[in-house]
Amino acid sequence: MAIQLRHEVLNLALRDPFRIARSDHDAGHTVTTVIVELRDNRFPGVVGIGEGYPDRFYGDTVDTMTAVFPLLLAAVGEVDPSPDGLAAAGAAMARAIAHHGGAKCALDIALHDLVGKVTGRSIKELLDLPGAIPPTDFTLGLDEPDVVAERARRAVHFPALKIKCGGPADLATLEAVRSVYDGPIRVDANTAWQPDDAVALLPELERLGVELIEQPFPARRLDQLRWLQERSSLPIVADESAVTMEDLDGLVGVVAGVNVKLAKCGGVGPAKAMLTRARELGFRTFLGCMEETSVAIAASAAVASLADWVDLDGNLLLADDPFGGLELDADCRWQLSSAPGLGVSRRPN
């Protein structure tokens, strides 16, 4: 086989404790992510870098990713270094095994980086997408209201804040954030609300200037999501209910928006296709992320022009991002690199 893979498991500290309603990673103090390097015998000295986030909620662990990497590589075979070749590789991985978005994402990003470096084109050029992208928001995890408010105070330069909810003090937390922050607030309950509580909160959320409500109920409870959207002037955005493009048709008439993440759907190519299809179906589009390094965030930013809302702050949540080359401008928009591939590289130790 022409392509060889090396993977590395990184355990990274977070800048601040970061918990969500279904947190399961070291009480929100560290995260685990998987970095891969691809080499192709045809292109000596060229290394493609990718990243996949092992989220057990979506069936991915370090062990499952390690187990399916050989299967996915065998399915891909020899890749034609072109946009069509990348699309074919993505289709081959999709046929080889269902789910396993984290493993597919790592390989898909690395293949895009490799082909970009081989052909001298940035990922933006490979995807042929416009360069203008929305600014990213910044996410604050569950904590005591005064703690969240202090973190919001430090993040006032972001054009929107995403507040994790699903705890006993949701309204108090949002009140505290609003007392120090004037911009749009996005609420994400990560499946933790009950219908009666959610509908009772709606007037308060509207009063506080909340812009959207993300995944208030369990992933399979589309009936509850539809019920709340019918009663809400705020858009309900599906996240845990919108894993791959195959989920989109079933969400038509249920929610107003969908959150696409590379780690869920399988990488750059699948994210571009999912965002495009979501727009065709009339959804508002949200591009999200996990607590990832600049590798995955740079890959995500390449498709961000297809999103109405952007939540690409995973690398900003890390105490020390091991990769450099990705920069925010003064408006909190990620600057797409014109360098071949992703445009990011490992920082020196």
N, C-alpha and C positions, 0 to 999 in steps of 0.2 A: 504494500500500500504506500502511495506517495506521501500521505500526510501522517505525521507523528504528533501525539498529544502529550503534554505534561500538565498536570494540575497541581495546585497548591491551595491548601485550606488556610484562610486567614481568620484569626480571632482578633477582633478590633474593639477597642474601647470607644464608648460614646462620650461626646462632650458633656452632655447632661443626661441624667437618667431619662429613658424614653420608654414609656409603657403605653400599650393600647389595651382595649377591653379584653382581648384574647391573647395577651402577652405570654410568651413561654420561653423567652431567651434571657436567662440569668438576671431576672428581675429588671430588665431594661438597662443594664450597665454595659454589656458587651454584645456584639453581633458576630455571626459567622458567615463568611461568604467564600466563594470558590473562584479562584483565578485560573484560567487555562492559557497555555501557550501552544500555538500550532506552528509546525514547521513542515514545509513541503520540499521534498528532494529536488524538485525542478527549479526551486528558487533559493539557492544557498544564501544563508545569512539573513533571510527575511523571517520575522517572527510575528504572527498574528496573536493579539492579546484579546481575551474575552473574559466575561464574568457571569456567573450564575448564582442566584441567591437561594439557598436551600430552606424553603418555607414549608414546614410540615403540614400546614393548613391545606396546601395545594398538593401534598403528596411527595414533596421533595425533601430529602435529607442528604447529607454528605455521602452516606453510603449508597443511596439509590442513584445519585448522580455518578458516582464512581462506577457503579455497576452497569449503567446504560451508556456511558461514553463509548466503549468499544463497539456496541451495537450501532450507535448513531454514526460513528466514523465509517464502519463497514458499509452502511447504507449510502453514505455520501460518496464514497469512492474517490476518484480523481475529479477535482473541481475545475471547471473551465473558469479562468480568471476574468469574469465579466459579470455584469448585472444579471444576464440570463443564467449564467452558471450558478450564481448565488441563489436565485429563485429556484433552480432545479435542486440544489442542495437542501434548501428548506423544505421543499416538497418531499424529498427522499426521507428526511428525518420524520416528517409528519406521517408518512406511510409506514415507517419502521416500527413505531410504537406510539400509543396514545399517551396523552398527559406528559409528565416529566418536563414541564416548561422550563425549570431551572437549568437542567442539563442542556436542553436544546438552545436555550438563550446563550449560555456560555459559548457553545460551539458556533452559533450563528454570528454573534458579535466578533469572535476571533476570525471567522472566515471573512467577514466584511473588512476587518482590519488588515488581514493578510492580502486580500485581493486589492484593496486600496493601495497598499504599499507596493505591490507588484506592478500595478498599472499607473502609479503616480497620481491617483485621484483620492480626494477626500471622500468620506462616507456620504456627505451631502451631495457631491457630484455623482457618486454611484447611484444614489436614490433618485436623483433628478427632482428634488423638491425645492420650493422657494425657501430663501434663507430667513425670512422674517418669522420670529417665533415669539410667543407671549412670554412675559416675565414669570419667573417661578414664585410661588408662595413659600412660606416657611412653616413647618409643622411643629406643634408643641404637644408633648405627650401628656398622659394623665398624671395629675399630681394635685396637691392641695391648691385651692384657688389663688392664694397669695403667691405661691411659688410659680404657678403658670403665669400670673400677671407680671411678675418680675422678669420672667423669660420673654414675655411679650414686649415689655419695655425695651429690652435689649435688641428686639427684632423689628422696631418700628420703621426701619428703612425699607422693609419688604412691602410690596404693594398689596399683599393679602396674607392673612394668617390662617392656617388650617389647625383647628383645635380638636384634639382627640377627646371624645366623650364616651359615655357608657359607664360612668361611675356615679356614686350617690350625690355628688355635688356639681352636676353638669351646669345647671342654671347659675349657681354662684360663681362657677369658673368663668362662664361667658360674661357675666356681669363684671367680674374683676378684670378680664381682658379688655372689655369695652371701656373701662375707666381709664385705661392707659393707651389705647390704640384706636385710631379713627377710621382705619381702612376696612375693606371687606373682610368678613370672617366666614370661613368655610368649616362646617361641622362634620366630623366623621365618627360615627358610633361603632363601627366595626362589628355589626350584627347584634349589639348588646341591648337595644331598646325593646320595650314592650309597646304594642300598638296604642293602648290607652294613654300611656305616659307620653308617647311621641306626639299624638294629636293634641294633648293638653299643652305641650311645649310650643306648638306652632305659633301662637300669637306672640309669645315671648321672643322666639327666634326672629320673627319679622320685626318686632320692636327694636331688637338689638342689631339689626342690619346684617343678619346672616345671609349669605349669598346662595348657599346650596346645602343640602343634607346628603351625606354619603352613607350608603349601606346601613340604614337603621336596624334592619331585621335580618334573620338568618338567610343564608344564601338561597335556599330552596323555597322560601316563603314568598314567591312572586305574588301570591294573592294579597299578602299584607303590604307589600311594596306598592301594588296597584291601588289598594285602599287608601294608603296615605297620600300618594300622588294626587288622587282625585280630590283630596281635601286640602292640599297644600298649594299655596301660590309660589312656593320655593321649589326649584327643581330637585327631584330626588335622583341621586346618581348611584348606579349599581357598580359595585367593585367586586366583592366576593361572589356575586351572582353573574359577573361578566368576566370569565376566565379566558376564553378563546373566542374566535369569530363565530364558532358554531353556537354560542350562547345568544347571539344578538337577535335573531329572529324571534325567539321566545320572549324577549324583553320589549318588543314593540307594543306600545299601548300600556306598558307597565310603569316605566320610569321615563324621565325626560333626558337623562344622560347616562353615559357609561365611562368607567375609568379603565383605561388600557394600560397595562404594565408589561414591559418586555419579559420580566421574570415569570409572569403568568402565561403569556401567550406563546413564548418561545423565541424571542429575539427581535432584531431590527426588521427583517422582512415580514414576519407575521404581524408585528405592531403596525407597520405601514398599511398592510392589507386590512387589518381590523379597524383602524381609524378611518380608512377610506370607506369601508362598508358601513360603518356606524353613521357616517355623514350621509351616505346614500339613503339610509333608513330613517333619517330625520332626527337622530340623536344629537344632543350637544356632547362634545367630546372632552374628556379629562385625561391627561397623560400623567400617570403617577409613577412611583418608584418604590423600592425597598430601601433599607439602610445600606446602600451600596457605595463603592468607591467611584472615583471619577471615570473609571472604565465604563461601567454600565450607565452612568449619568451622561457621559459624552455620547454614547450610542443612542440613548433615549432622546437627547437634545436634537439629534439628526432628523427625527420624525416629528418634532414638536410643532412645526408649522401647521400640522393637521389637527391640532388641538385648540379648543376654545379656552380651556384652563390648563395650567401647567403646575405640577407639584413634583419638581425634580430637585429635591434638597437632601437626598440621602447622604451624599458625601459631606454636606455641611454639618450633619449631625455627628460625624466622627470626630474623635479627639485628634486623630492624626491620619489623614488620608495618605496612603502609601504611593499614590500616583499624582502626577502633576501635569499641567498643560491645558487644563480647562479653567476658564475664567468667567466670572460674572461682570457685566458692565454696570454702570451707575444706576441703571433702571432694573437691575436684577434679572437681566436676560443672559442666558448662557451664550457665549461667543463661539460659534461654530468654527472649528479650525479649517484652514485651507491646506494644512499639511496632509500628506498621503495617509489614508486610513483614519483612525480615530483622532490622532493628534495628541495622544496622551502617552506618558512613559513613566516607568518606575522611578521614584525619587531615590537618590543615593542614600544609603544607610548612614 
